[in-house]
Amino acid sequence: MAEDKIALPSSYGGIITYYNEYKSKIPLKPEMVIVLTIIVIIFVIFLHISKVFG
């Protein structure tokens, strides 16, 4: 079993490489995410106030 062991340099063992240049299929700016989140929050508050579902 010791023969099957792969030796890695100590500086690279267990390090995962992430790519900095990731292209998303849905390009969203951070401002747009914040605006959509605020809209959803306002909509949920409206539903609670109007008691549409309860």
CYANA upper distance limits for C-alpha pairs under 8 A (distance plus 0.5 A):
  1 MET  CA      5 LYS  CA      7.83
  8 LEU  CA     12 TYR  CA      7.18
  8 LEU  CA     13 GLY  CA      6.30
  9 PRO  CA     13 GLY  CA      6.84
 28 LEU  CA     32 MET  CA      6.89
 28 LEU  CA     33 VAL  CA      7.44
 29 LYS  CA     33 VAL  CA      7.17
 30 PRO  CA     34 ILE  CA      6.89
 31 GLU  CA     35 VAL  CA      6.73
 32 MET  CA     36 LEU  CA      6.61
 33 VAL  CA     37 THR  CA      6.60
 34 ILE  CA     38 ILE  CA      6.74
 35 VAL  CA     39 ILE  CA      6.72
 36 LEU  CA     40 VAL  CA      6.74
 37 THR  CA     41 ILE  CA      6.72
 38 ILE  CA     42 ILE  CA      6.65
 39 ILE  CA     43 PHE  CA      6.63
 40 VAL  CA     44 VAL  CA      6.69
 41 ILE  CA     45 ILE  CA      6.71
 42 ILE  CA     46 PHE  CA      6.61
 43 PHE  CA     47 LEU  CA      6.77
 44 VAL  CA     48 HIS  CA      6.78
 45 ILE  CA     49 ILE  CA      6.66
 46 PHE  CA     50 SER  CA      6.51
 47 LEU  CA     51 LYS  CA      6.28
 47 LEU  CA     52 VAL  CA      6.34
 47 LEU  CA     53 PHE  CA      7.85
 48 HIS  CA     52 VAL  CA      7.76
 48 HIS  CA     53 PHE  CA      8.44
